[in-house]
């Protein structure tokens, strides 16, 4: 029978949940519970390794230091539910049993901090100081050695690095979304941008593509972010949606020159309303603008644009200038299948997610400090993405998207009257029957 550590079985359970969905009704909470279980099991394994002087099923010379004797079950009550874990046992070493009991006892009073680490686990990993704080006794001494703590943090950091550098060539993107979240990590300091990208593949699943900190949403920062995705093999999407940040727009057009660009309509409507005179009720203007932006076709949208401007230009010139600005990008979604338009015309997915997590982790801004808050922001998106619902894409809609993709490439080459400097890898389509 293959001998497998308890923590490795937990890793397999996490992998299965992320790839197959598991049988739970709340995969987000289950992910955090498994993450907490893994942290506890790896900490206890590391503690035993220190005590007996050898790893799992390794033979040591100093047999008098005790030996392993299987596992016993342990439980922790947390706000995410009960967390069951396996605790390794040591025989012929009374000091070892005492220390393991002390570690387990300490955990029961630190479940809040443990949950935080569980959330951060699939973001950037936890720092050595984070782990040490959890496994510190009442007298302030660490219950784990520096070596044991380093082993845990190194494992978590490697997982983030693997995510941030993984090959993206298998992702055939239909739709791509990018946004920046500005967060004040400490009172009085300037906000720092965090760039995020996610998308919808030709088969319909939503996927988290990348996360990276940036000093600002400048063209240079955003271009570097997008170029990294291209270097790792990401195909050019049919359509990409961004807000109105000039850096994001210019960088997207530079790096994905043949993709349609959609201006986020949620951001655009806020811009229009902000241009109305103070005290004006925006309902009528909003309805007129949305009727144009969400018309049945690009041709109808253009006709409605002219009507809206003719009706409101004299009374609301600033709002109408905003309404017409970048109009083609505001209606780019109208080239795509009708059933997809509502999903692809805004970047609201990220905004909603971060809004919820900001409220949930508001105390972290002063409790955990700058680095921990940054980790929590990353973790919010990683954790939330595991529960995203995909988009239903029919066989006919896939063919529409690929035809639109090829047309966009041809239009680009015609406009520039020369081949692209770098070949564009179009999404590939393999015919299959509907299920």
N, C-alpha and C positions, 0 to 999 in steps of 0.2 A: 504493500500500500504506500502511495506517495505521501511523504511527510511534508505538510504545508503549515506554515505559521498562521496563527489566527488572523494577524493583520493582513496577510496576503489573501486570505479568504474574503476579508472585508473589502480589499481592493477589487477583487473579482466581482463582488456584489455591487460595488459602485460602478464598475465598467458595464455590468449588465443593465443597471438602471439607466445609465446615460445612453446606451446603444439600443436597448430593447424596450425601455419604458417601465419594465417591472409590472407588478400587479397592484400597486398602491394607487389610491385615489388622489393623493397629494405628493407627487414626485419631488416637489421642491423641499418639503419638510423631510421627506425620506432621505434626500441627498445630504441635508445638514446632519441628520441623525447618524448616517453612515460615516460622514466626515468626522464627527465627534468620536464615534466608536473607533475609527482608525487612529486618531491622535492618541486616545487612551491606550489602545493595544500596542502601538509602536513605542509609547513612553514606557509601558510596563516591560515590554520585550527588551528595551534598551537598559532598563534598570537591572533586570535579571542578567543580561549579558555582562554588565559591570560586576555584579556580585560573584558569578561563577567563573568569570574570566574567559568565556567562549560563547560563540553564537549558537543559534538553534541547531541542535544535532551535530555540533562540532565536538570532537573528542579532545579533551584537555589533559595535560599531564598532572595538574594539581587536583586530583580527585577529591582531596580533603575539603575543597572549597564548596562542595555540595553539587547536586545535580538536579536537572529539571524533572518534574513529575507531572506532566500533563497540564491541563487547564482547569480552572473553576470559573463558574459564571458570576458575573457582576452586573449590577443595574444602577443606572442614574436617572433621576427624575428631572426633566428639563421642560422648558416652555414649548419645545417642539415635540414633546412626548417622551416616553420611556426609551432610554438607550441601553441596550444590552451589549455587554462586551465580554471577552474571554481574558481572564487573568492567568498568566503562567505561574506555576507552583514550583517551589524549590524545596528539596529534602536535604537533611543533614546539614542545614545551615540556618540556625535559629535567627541569626542577624538578618538573613535574607527575608524570612517570613515576616519579621517585624517591620522591615523597611517597606515591603510591598503593601502590608496592611496600612502603614502610614500614608503611602501614596494614594491608595484607594480612599482612605478616609478624607484626605485633603480634597480630593476631586468632588466629593459630595457637597462641599461648601463653595465650589467655584464653578457651578454649571453655567452661570451667565458668561463668564470669561471664556469658558470652553465652547459655548455656542458661537461667540464672536470668532474664535479661531476656526470653528467649523465653516462659518460663512466665508472667511478669508482663504480657506484652504484651496479653493479652486480659482483664486485670483492670483495674487503675487506670492503666495506663501507667507509664512509667519516668521518674524525675526526671532533671533535667539532670545532676546529680552522678553518677547511675548510668551514663548514657551516656558522660560524660567519663572515668569510671574505666576503661571498657573500651578507649577509644581514646586512651590516654595512653602516651607513649613511655617508654623506660628512664630518660631524664633528667628525667621528671616533666612535660614539656610536653605539651599537648594536641595530638593530630594532626588534630583537627577544630576549626574556628572556633566561637565562641559561637553564631553565626548558624546554622551547620550543625547543632549539637547541639539548639538550640531548635526547629528545624524537625522533627527526629525526635520529640522528646518531645511537641510539640504534636499531631502526627498521632496518636500513641498515646493521649493523653489524650482527644482528640475521640472516639475509638472507644468509650472507656469511657462518656463522657457520653452518646453516642448510645444505648448499651445501657441506661443508667440512666434515660433519659427517653423511651424509645421508646413508641409507641402500643401498647396491649395489647388494643385492642377486637376484634382478630381472633382472640384466644384464647378459645375456648369451653370453659370449665373444667368437668370432671367432678369431679376431686379436687384438693385444694389442701393443701400441706404448709408449715408454718412452724416454724422452730426458731431458737434463738440459741446461738451458740458463744462461750463466755467464754474469752479468751486473755490470758495475762500477757505483755505485749509486752516488758517489761524486768524484771529481777530486783528484787523488793521493791515493785513497783508493783501497784496493784489491777488485777484482770482487767477487760477491756473487752469488751462484748458486740458481736458481729457478727450481724446478723439476716439470715436467708436465707429465700427463698420459692421453691418450685418446684411443679409440678403435672402433672396428666395430663389431656389434652384429651378431648373426647367421641370423637375419632377414635382415641385410644390413645397418641400420642406423649407422652413425658415432656419437659417444658420447664423451663428455668431462668427464673424470672420476675424476681427482683430480689435485690440484695445491698446492704446499707447498714450502716455502723457505727452503734452506739448506745451511750450511756454505760451503759445497764443495760436489763434486760428489764422495765421499768416499763410500766404501762398506757399512760401518755402517749407513751412512745417507740414502743411497739408499735402504738398507734392511729395515730400519724403515719405509720408505715411502711405500714400497711394502707390508710389513706386515700389515700396517694400512688398506690397501685395502682388504687384505684377512680377517682381523678381521671384516670388515663391509660387508662381504659376497660375494666378487667378485669371480667368478668362474675362474678356470685356463683356459687361452686361448689356442687355438690350436697352435698359433704361436705368439711370441712377437718380436718386432723389436726395437733395440737400436743402438746407435752409438758405437764406440770402447772404450769408457771410462771404465777402468777396474772395477771401483766401480759399475757401472750399470750392467755390464756383470755378475760379481760374485754374486751380490745381486739377479738378475733375476733368475740365475740358482739355487740359494739356496731356494728362495721363491716359484718359479714355476718350480720345477725339472722335471716335465713330459711334459712341453710345449717345442715345437721347438723354437730355438732362431735364429733369422735372424739378421745378421750384416748389418747395413745400407750401401747400395752400394754407395750412394753419398759420404759419408765420406770415404769409402774404396778407391774409385777412386782418391780422393784428396790425400790420403796417398801415393798411388802408384806413382802418378805424382810427388809428392814432393821428391821421391827417385831417380828420373832420373837426369842425369848430367845437370848442368846449361847450358841453351841455347838449350837443346834438344827439338824438337817439339814432343809432347806426343801423337799425333793422332793415330799412328799405334799401339802403346802399349795399349792405352785405348781401341781401337776397339777389339784387341785380348783378353784383359782381360774381357771386357763386353760380348764378344761372349761366353766365358766359363761360366761366372756368370749367363747369361741369356739363357743358352742352353735349348733345349726342355725338357730334363729330367736330373736327377742327374747323371745317368750313362754316358750320353753324355757330361755333364759338366766335369766329371773326365777325360774322354778321351782328351777333349780340354785342360784341365789343363796341362796334360803331354806334349802336343804338344807346348803349349805356353812356358813352362819352357825350353823345349829342344831347342827351337828357340832363346830365348832371355837371357838364364841364363848366358852365358859367357860374354855378353856385358853389361848387366844390372843386376848384382847379387842382389843389394839392392832392386830394384823394384820387382824382382821375389820372393824374400824372403817375401816381403810385400804381394804380390799377393797370395802366398800359405798359409800365416798365417790365421788361423781360416777359412779355405776354406769351411768346412762343414757348418758353420753358414752363409757364404756368399751365399750359394745355397739352404738354407733351404726352401725358397719360392717356389722352383721347385717341392716340394711335394704337393703344394696346387693347386686348380683349375687354369688353365692357364689364365682365364679372370681376376683373382684377383692379379696376380703376380706384375704387374706394380705398383699397389697401395700399396702393403705391403712390398716392398723391400727397402724402404727408410723412413726416418723420416722427409721428406721435408715439410710436411704440417705445422709443428710447426715453422720451420726455415723461411719459406716464410711469415707466419703471423707476426712473431716478427720483421722480416726485414722491413715490411711495417709500422708497428706501431712505430718502432724506429725512422724512418724518420718523421713520422707524429708528434710524441711527443718529438722530439729532444730538443725543447726549455724547456721542463719540467725539464730537468736535473738540470738546474740552477734556474728556476723560482719557482718550487714547493718544492724542497728539497728531501731528501732521502726517507722519508716515502711515499710521494705522487708519486714519480717515481715508487716505488715498487708496489703501487696500480695500476698505469697505465699499468704496465707490466701484472699484473693479469687480468686487465680489457680487455686488448688486446685479450687474449685467450678466455675469457668468451664471449666477444662480437663476435669475429670471429667465434666461434664454432656454433653460432646460424644459420650461413649461410652455414655450411658444407653440401656437397652433399653426400648422402649415396652410398653404393656399391650394385649393383644388384646381388642378390644371388638366384639362381634358386633352385628348390626342389632337383634336382640331386646334385647340388654343396653343399647343406646343408648336404646331406647324405654322401658325400665325406669327408666333414670336420669332421663330427662326427666319421666316421670310422677311420680317421687319428688320431683323439683325443684318441680313445680307443687303437689304435695300439701304440701310444706314451706311454701311461700308462703301457701297457703290456711290452714294451721294457725296460722301466725304472725298473720295478719289476724284469724282467729277469736279467738285468745287476747287480742289487744289491742283487739278490737271497733272497729277504725278502720283506714282505709287507711294504708299506709306513708308516712312523711314524704317519702321519696324513692323514686321508682319503681325496682323491681328489674329489671335487664336479665337475663332468663332466657336460658340457652343456646338457640340456635336449632337446629332439626333439619331437614335437607333429606334426603329419602329418597333412598337410592342402593342399587344392588345390591351384594351381597357379591362380593368378588373373591378 
